[in-house]
Amino acid sequence: MLKRLVILFPLIVVVSACTPRVELAMPSEPITINLNVKIDHQIRVKVDQQLDDIFNDESGLF
């Protein structure tokens, strides 16, 4: 009986140590998304309007 326990105990320890463990936990801090975005569409619209004024049909360039 003692021989079986001596053989069985290390086997149980090894098998229990190898079982995978999955843990789901909520983060302690909220998720922060930092967006460093440069918006320059307004500048392009102004330049496009100025170019339209320069190259319109009444300017006589073309």
Gaussian input, Z-matrix of N, CA and C with variables (Angstrom, degrees):
# hf/3-21g

backbone

0 1
 N
 C     1     B1
 C     2     B2     1     A1
 N     3     B3     2     A2     1     D1
 C     4     B4     3     A3     2     D2
 C     5     B5     4     A4     3     D3
 N     6     B6     5     A5     4     D4
 C     7     B7     6     A6     5     D5
 C     8     B8     7     A7     6     D6
 N     9     B9     8     A8     7     D7
 C    10    B10     9     A9     8     D8
 C    11    B11    10    A10     9     D9
 N    12    B12    11    A11    10    D10
 C    13    B13    12    A12    11    D11
 C    14    B14    13    A13    12    D12
 N    15    B15    14    A14    13    D13
 C    16    B16    15    A15    14    D14
 C    17    B17    16    A16    15    D15
 N    18    B18    17    A17    16    D16
 C    19    B19    18    A18    17    D17
 C    20    B20    19    A19    18    D18
 N    21    B21    20    A20    19    D19
 C    22    B22    21    A21    20    D20
 C    23    B23    22    A22    21    D21
 N    24    B24    23    A23    22    D22
 C    25    B25    24    A24    23    D23
 C    26    B26    25    A25    24    D24
 N    27    B27    26    A26    25    D25
 C    28    B28    27    A27    26    D26
 C    29    B29    28    A28    27    D27
 N    30    B30    29    A29    28    D28
 C    31    B31    30    A30    29    D29
 C    32    B32    31    A31    30    D30
 N    33    B33    32    A32    31    D31
 C    34    B34    33    A33    32    D32
 C    35    B35    34    A34    33    D33
 N    36    B36    35    A35    34    D34
 C    37    B37    36    A36    35    D35
 C    38    B38    37    A37    36    D36
 N    39    B39    38    A38    37    D37
 C    40    B40    39    A39    38    D38
 C    41    B41    40    A40    39    D39
 N    42    B42    41    A41    40    D40
 C    43    B43    42    A42    41    D41
 C    44    B44    43    A43    42    D42
 N    45    B45    44    A44    43    D43
 C    46    B46    45    A45    44    D44
 C    47    B47    46    A46    45    D45
 N    48    B48    47    A47    46    D46
 C    49    B49    48    A48    47    D47
 C    50    B50    49    A49    48    D48
 N    51    B51    50    A50    49    D49
 C    52    B52    51    A51    50    D50
 C    53    B53    52    A52    51    D51
 N    54    B54    53    A53    52    D52
 C    55    B55    54    A54    53    D53
 C    56    B56    55    A55    54    D54
 N    57    B57    56    A56    55    D55
 C    58    B58    57    A57    56    D56
 C    59    B59    58    A58    57    D57
 N    60    B60    59    A59    58    D58
 C    61    B61    60    A60    59    D59
 C    62    B62    61    A61    60    D60
 N    63    B63    62    A62    61    D61
 C    64    B64    63    A63    62    D62
 C    65    B65    64    A64    63    D63
 N    66    B66    65    A65    64    D64
 C    67    B67    66    A66    65    D65
 C    68    B68    67    A67    66    D66
 N    69    B69    68    A68    67    D67
 C    70    B70    69    A69    68    D68
 C    71    B71    70    A70    69    D69
 N    72    B72    71    A71    70    D70
 C    73    B73    72    A72    71    D71
 C    74    B74    73    A73    72    D72
 N    75    B75    74    A74    73    D73
 C    76    B76    75    A75    74    D74
 C    77    B77    76    A76    75    D75
 N    78    B78    77    A77    76    D76
 C    79    B79    78    A78    77    D77
 C    80    B80    79    A79    78    D78
 N    81    B81    80    A80    79    D79
 C    82    B82    81    A81    80    D80
 C    83    B83    82    A82    81    D81
 N    84    B84    83    A83    82    D82
 C    85    B85    84    A84    83    D83
 C    86    B86    85    A85    84    D84
 N    87    B87    86    A86    85    D85
 C    88    B88    87    A87    86    D86
 C    89    B89    88    A88    87    D87
 N    90    B90    89    A89    88    D88
 C    91    B91    90    A90    89    D89
 C    92    B92    91    A91    90    D90
 N    93    B93    92    A92    91    D91
 C    94    B94    93    A93    92    D92
 C    95    B95    94    A94    93    D93
 N    96    B96    95    A95    94    D94
 C    97    B97    96    A96    95    D95
 C    98    B98    97    A97    96    D96
 N    99    B99    98    A98    97    D97
 C   100   B100    99    A99    98    D98
 C   101   B101   100   A100    99    D99
 N   102   B102   101   A101   100   D100
 C   103   B103   102   A102   101   D101
 C   104   B104   103   A103   102   D102
 N   105   B105   104   A104   103   D103
 C   106   B106   105   A105   104   D104
 C   107   B107   106   A106   105   D105
 N   108   B108   107   A107   106   D106
 C   109   B109   108   A108   107   D107
 C   110   B110   109   A109   108   D108
 N   111   B111   110   A110   109   D109
 C   112   B112   111   A111   110   D110
 C   113   B113   112   A112   111   D111
 N   114   B114   113   A113   112   D112
 C   115   B115   114   A114   113   D113
 C   116   B116   115   A115   114   D114
 N   117   B117   116   A116   115   D115
 C   118   B118   117   A117   116   D116
 C   119   B119   118   A118   117   D117
 N   120   B120   119   A119   118   D118
 C   121   B121   120   A120   119   D119
 C   122   B122   121   A121   120   D120
 N   123   B123   122   A122   121   D121
 C   124   B124   123   A123   122   D122
 C   125   B125   124   A124   123   D123
 N   126   B126   125   A125   124   D124
 C   127   B127   126   A126   125   D125
 C   128   B128   127   A127   126   D126
 N   129   B129   128   A128   127   D127
 C   130   B130   129   A129   128   D128
 C   131   B131   130   A130   129   D129
 N   132   B132   131   A131   130   D130
 C   133   B133   132   A132   131   D131
 C   134   B134   133   A133   132   D132
 N   135   B135   134   A134   133   D133
 C   136   B136   135   A135   134   D134
 C   137   B137   136   A136   135   D135
 N   138   B138   137   A137   136   D136
 C   139   B139   138   A138   137   D137
 C   140   B140   139   A139   138   D138
 N   141   B141   140   A140   139   D139
 C   142   B142   141   A141   140   D140
 C   143   B143   142   A142   141   D141
 N   144   B144   143   A143   142   D142
 C   145   B145   144   A144   143   D143
 C   146   B146   145   A145   144   D144
 N   147   B147   146   A146   145   D145
 C   148   B148   147   A147   146   D146
 C   149   B149   148   A148   147   D147
 N   150   B150   149   A149   148   D148
 C   151   B151   150   A150   149   D149
 C   152   B152   151   A151   150   D150
 N   153   B153   152   A152   151   D151
 C   154   B154   153   A153   152   D152
 C   155   B155   154   A154   153   D153
 N   156   B156   155   A155   154   D154
 C   157   B157   156   A156   155   D155
 C   158   B158   157   A157   156   D156
 N   159   B159   158   A158   157   D157
 C   160   B160   159   A159   158   D158
 C   161   B161   160   A160   159   D159
 N   162   B162   161   A161   160   D160
 C   163   B163   162   A162   161   D161
 C   164   B164   163   A163   162   D162
 N   165   B165   164   A164   163   D163
 C   166   B166   165   A165   164   D164
 C   167   B167   166   A166   165   D165
 N   168   B168   167   A167   166   D166
 C   169   B169   168   A168   167   D167
 C   170   B170   169   A169   168   D168
 N   171   B171   170   A170   169   D169
 C   172   B172   171   A171   170   D170
 C   173   B173   172   A172   171   D171
 N   174   B174   173   A173   172   D172
 C   175   B175   174   A174   173   D173
 C   176   B176   175   A175   174   D174
 N   177   B177   176   A176   175   D175
 C   178   B178   177   A177   176   D176
 C   179   B179   178   A178   177   D177
 N   180   B180   179   A179   178   D178
 C   181   B181   180   A180   179   D179
 C   182   B182   181   A181   180   D180
 N   183   B183   182   A182   181   D181
 C   184   B184   183   A183   182   D182
 C   185   B185   184   A184   183   D183

   B1=1.4523
   B2=1.5327
   B3=1.3125
   B4=1.4494
   B5=1.5198
   B6=1.3311
   B7=1.4574
   B8=1.5263
   B9=1.3182
   B10=1.4771
   B11=1.5270
   B12=1.3014
   B13=1.4702
   B14=1.5181
   B15=1.3155
   B16=1.4553
   B17=1.5226
   B18=1.3102
   B19=1.4625
   B20=1.5251
   B21=1.3062
   B22=1.4643
   B23=1.5289
   B24=1.3091
   B25=1.4631
   B26=1.5340
   B27=1.3338
   B28=1.4798
   B29=1.5238
   B30=1.3249
   B31=1.4536
   B32=1.5303
   B33=1.3138
   B34=1.4731
   B35=1.5275
   B36=1.3137
   B37=1.4632
   B38=1.5239
   B39=1.3230
   B40=1.4648
   B41=1.5180
   B42=1.3226
   B43=1.4730
   B44=1.5263
   B45=1.3003
   B46=1.4687
   B47=1.5287
   B48=1.3193
   B49=1.4639
   B50=1.5167
   B51=1.2988
   B52=1.4633
   B53=1.5279
   B54=1.2978
   B55=1.4606
   B56=1.5237
   B57=1.3251
   B58=1.4688
   B59=1.5212
   B60=1.3017
   B61=1.4640
   B62=1.5243
   B63=1.3060
   B64=1.4554
   B65=1.5146
   B66=1.3327
   B67=1.4547
   B68=1.5196
   B69=1.3103
   B70=1.4605
   B71=1.5195
   B72=1.3187
   B73=1.4628
   B74=1.5168
   B75=1.3023
   B76=1.4589
   B77=1.5233
   B78=1.3443
   B79=1.4693
   B80=1.5271
   B81=1.3255
   B82=1.4605
   B83=1.5255
   B84=1.3482
   B85=1.4639
   B86=1.5254
   B87=1.3207
   B88=1.4605
   B89=1.5262
   B90=1.3095
   B91=1.4580
   B92=1.5170
   B93=1.3271
   B94=1.4543
   B95=1.5177
   B96=1.3312
   B97=1.4555
   B98=1.5187
   B99=1.3153
   B100=1.4581
   B101=1.5219
   B102=1.3045
   B103=1.4584
   B104=1.5201
   B105=1.3121
   B106=1.4561
   B107=1.5231
   B108=1.3144
   B109=1.4536
   B110=1.5178
   B111=1.3005
   B112=1.4577
   B113=1.5309
   B114=1.3066
   B115=1.4649
   B116=1.5227
   B117=1.3306
   B118=1.4560
   B119=1.5192
   B120=1.3128
   B121=1.4607
   B122=1.5249
   B123=1.3051
   B124=1.4568
   B125=1.5303
   B126=1.3019
   B127=1.4650
   B128=1.5169
   B129=1.3065
   B130=1.4568
   B131=1.5270
   B132=1.3189
   B133=1.4670
   B134=1.5233
   B135=1.3275
   B136=1.4558
   B137=1.5253
   B138=1.3259
   B139=1.4585
   B140=1.5254
   B141=1.3213
   B142=1.4609
   B143=1.5326
   B144=1.3133
   B145=1.4653
   B146=1.5221
   B147=1.3180
   B148=1.4668
   B149=1.5271
   B150=1.3291
   B151=1.4655
   B152=1.5281
   B153=1.3191
   B154=1.4671
   B155=1.5314
   B156=1.3180
   B157=1.4658
   B158=1.5235
   B159=1.3384
   B160=1.4721
   B161=1.5124
   B162=1.3280
   B163=1.4627
   B164=1.5388
   B165=1.2952
   B166=1.4555
   B167=1.5402
   B168=1.3083
   B169=1.4685
   B170=1.5267
   B171=1.3162
   B172=1.4626
   B173=1.5257
   B174=1.3482
   B175=1.4628
   B176=1.5173
   B177=1.3156
   B178=1.4502
   B179=1.5225
   B180=1.3040
   B181=1.4581
   B182=1.5301
   B183=1.3098
   B184=1.4775
   B185=1.5036
   A1=110.93
   A2=117.14
   A3=121.47
   A4=111.33
   A5=116.44
   A6=120.10
   A7=110.91
   A8=115.88
   A9=119.87
   A10=110.93
   A11=117.03
   A12=120.44
   A13=110.88
   A14=117.10
   A15=120.87
   A16=110.15
   A17=117.86
   A18=121.81
   A19=110.56
   A20=117.35
   A21=121.90
   A22=112.50
   A23=119.37
   A24=122.11
   A25=112.70
   A26=121.02
   A27=119.44
   A28=112.50
   A29=116.53
   A30=119.79
   A31=111.01
   A32=116.96
   A33=121.15
   A34=110.18
   A35=117.94
   A36=121.69
   A37=110.70
   A38=117.23
   A39=121.11
   A40=110.64
   A41=117.35
   A42=120.73
   A43=110.56
   A44=118.57
   A45=120.05
   A46=111.61
   A47=117.79
   A48=121.07
   A49=111.35
   A50=118.44
   A51=122.24
   A52=113.62
   A53=118.91
   A54=119.88
   A55=109.18
   A56=117.46
   A57=119.84
   A58=111.26
   A59=115.49
   A60=120.92
   A61=108.40
   A62=116.21
   A63=121.93
   A64=107.52
   A65=115.60
   A66=119.77
   A67=109.25
   A68=116.10
   A69=121.89
   A70=108.00
   A71=115.49
   A72=119.39
   A73=109.41
   A74=115.66
   A75=121.03
   A76=108.23
   A77=117.11
   A78=118.41
   A79=110.36
   A80=115.25
   A81=119.18
   A82=111.98
   A83=116.70
   A84=121.47
   A85=109.24
   A86=118.17
   A87=119.15
   A88=111.36
   A89=115.61
   A90=121.18
   A91=108.53
   A92=116.65
   A93=122.40
   A94=108.89
   A95=115.96
   A96=121.22
   A97=107.32
   A98=116.00
   A99=121.44
   A100=107.97
   A101=117.02
   A102=121.88
   A103=109.07
   A104=115.54
   A105=120.40
   A106=107.06
   A107=116.76
   A108=122.10
   A109=108.66
   A110=114.97
   A111=119.49
   A112=107.40
   A113=116.07
   A114=121.32
   A115=107.76
   A116=115.56
   A117=119.70
   A118=111.64
   A119=117.83
   A120=120.17
   A121=111.89
   A122=118.12
   A123=120.44
   A124=110.43
   A125=117.92
   A126=121.70
   A127=110.34
   A128=117.50
   A129=121.53
   A130=111.67
   A131=116.15
   A132=119.74
   A133=110.24
   A134=117.38
   A135=120.27
   A136=110.81
   A137=117.45
   A138=120.83
   A139=110.13
   A140=117.66
   A141=121.03
   A142=110.90
   A143=117.73
   A144=120.24
   A145=110.50
   A146=117.07
   A147=119.56
   A148=110.77
   A149=116.87
   A150=119.87
   A151=111.18
   A152=117.55
   A153=120.28
   A154=110.47
   A155=116.66
   A156=119.39
   A157=111.44
   A158=117.07
   A159=120.61
   A160=110.77
   A161=117.33
   A162=120.84
   A163=112.66
   A164=119.49
   A165=119.67
   A166=110.53
   A167=116.82
   A168=121.30
   A169=112.90
   A170=118.32
   A171=120.96
   A172=112.91
   A173=118.02
   A174=118.05
   A175=112.56
   A176=117.57
   A177=121.04
   A178=114.33
   A179=118.80
   A180=120.88
   A181=111.86
   A182=116.88
   A183=120.03
   A184=110.81
   D1=-41.73
   D2=-179.11
   D3=-67.68
   D4=-34.95
   D5=177.48
   D6=-62.90
   D7=-40.12
   D8=179.34
   D9=-64.56
   D10=-41.33
   D11=179.04
   D12=-66.36
   D13=-38.63
   D14=179.80
   D15=-65.22
   D16=-36.51
   D17=178.88
   D18=-80.43
   D19=-38.98
   D20=-175.16
   D21=-74.50
   D22=-36.86
   D23=-177.40
   D24=-61.90
   D25=-50.42
   D26=177.06
   D27=-62.51
   D28=-33.73
   D29=178.17
   D30=-64.69
   D31=-42.25
   D32=178.42
   D33=-65.54
   D34=-40.65
   D35=179.04
   D36=-63.52
   D37=-43.83
   D38=-179.49
   D39=-65.95
   D40=-44.00
   D41=-178.65
   D42=-66.92
   D43=-39.95
   D44=-179.25
   D45=-72.13
   D46=-27.34
   D47=178.71
   D48=-75.17
   D49=-21.99
   D50=-176.76
   D51=-94.14
   D52=-1.32
   D53=-179.20
   D54=-73.66
   D55=134.03
   D56=179.95
   D57=-70.68
   D58=149.35
   D59=-179.72
   D60=-125.27
   D61=124.47
   D62=178.29
   D63=-112.10
   D64=128.40
   D65=-178.10
   D66=-127.20
   D67=128.22
   D68=176.08
   D69=-109.40
   D70=125.19
   D71=-179.18
   D72=-141.10
   D73=144.52
   D74=176.47
   D75=-78.27
   D76=143.43
   D77=178.03
   D78=-68.53
   D79=148.49
   D80=-178.70
   D81=-75.64
   D82=-25.96
   D83=178.92
   D84=-114.06
   D85=150.53
   D86=177.35
   D87=-67.59
   D88=154.04
   D89=178.86
   D90=-74.56
   D91=127.05
   D92=-179.28
   D93=-113.50
   D94=127.64
   D95=176.77
   D96=-111.63
   D97=116.20
   D98=-178.45
   D99=-98.14
   D100=114.82
   D101=-179.46
   D102=-108.83
   D103=108.05
   D104=175.24
   D105=-96.47
   D106=90.06
   D107=-175.51
   D108=-118.23
   D109=129.02
   D110=177.55
   D111=-98.41
   D112=121.92
   D113=-178.68
   D114=-104.16
   D115=117.42
   D116=-179.14
   D117=-129.86
   D118=22.09
   D119=-177.96
   D120=-68.95
   D121=-28.86
   D122=-179.53
   D123=-66.82
   D124=-38.12
   D125=178.88
   D126=-64.19
   D127=-41.77
   D128=179.65
   D129=-64.45
   D130=-38.73
   D131=178.67
   D132=-64.32
   D133=-41.20
   D134=179.46
   D135=-64.62
   D136=-42.37
   D137=178.91
   D138=-65.35
   D139=-41.98
   D140=178.38
   D141=-61.56
   D142=-40.05
   D143=178.79
   D144=-66.95
   D145=-39.33
   D146=178.65
   D147=-66.18
   D148=-40.66
   D149=178.09
   D150=-65.91
   D151=-36.92
   D152=176.60
   D153=-63.38
   D154=-38.50
   D155=177.95
   D156=-66.40
   D157=-36.97
   D158=-179.81
   D159=-70.70
   D160=-43.77
   D161=-173.27
   D162=-99.29
   D163=26.28
   D164=177.44
   D165=-75.52
   D166=172.07
   D167=-175.02
   D168=-66.23
   D169=-28.67
   D170=-176.39
   D171=-83.14
   D172=-8.78
   D173=-175.64
   D174=-73.97
   D175=-24.06
   D176=178.21
   D177=81.11
   D178=8.58
   D179=178.79
   D180=-73.59
   D181=-33.43
   D182=-178.84
   D183=-119.51

